[in-house]
Amino acid sequence: LGTKSGLFVSRDQGKSWKKQPGLLGHSEILSIACDELGDNVYSACVQGLFRSSLVSDSWKKVFTAFSTESFGDENEELIDLDEKEKVSIIRFTAVDPVKPNHVYLAVSSGILLSQDKGKAWERLNNQGLIEQNINSAAVAPDSGLYCASGKGIYLFKDNNWRYLSARLVSGEINGFTWDRQNNLYVASSK
């Protein structure tokens, strides 16, 4: 359970909750994702992205977020900013259900991909991504990456972005999902 007050984990199907120690126990949690195999869970907070195995209470930072973008050199110190200056570049994280080593991170300037569970990051091609401030992301079983911004829904497949909501009168896109027949469902402000 990710809250503004930290990350809480239940190992007994919600009967009890334990606040995570360290930084994740005291940071605003922005997004949580788990791989399909259940081996790794990822938690994004204002300071960065962390990975843990589901049987462990220890978390490893795999991406460091600053008020200006950095690609997560773990040896760098976090910048000490006043509360009003703390602006996370992280928006959302998602794990590929077919390739569980592939982790996506939506940041204020587009999408980053790690193909090794967060050890190294590369920026995806932004061509065709009209608005780069992504607020939600998910990977379809066919390994297409869907992203939502305030202005629409995009699909990244074969190294290209496709705008999917040209005919959708929706307002701000809040989230989306699909069913087994690949029907796409969208939650929006209109």
Disulfide bonds with the S-S distance in Angstrom:
none
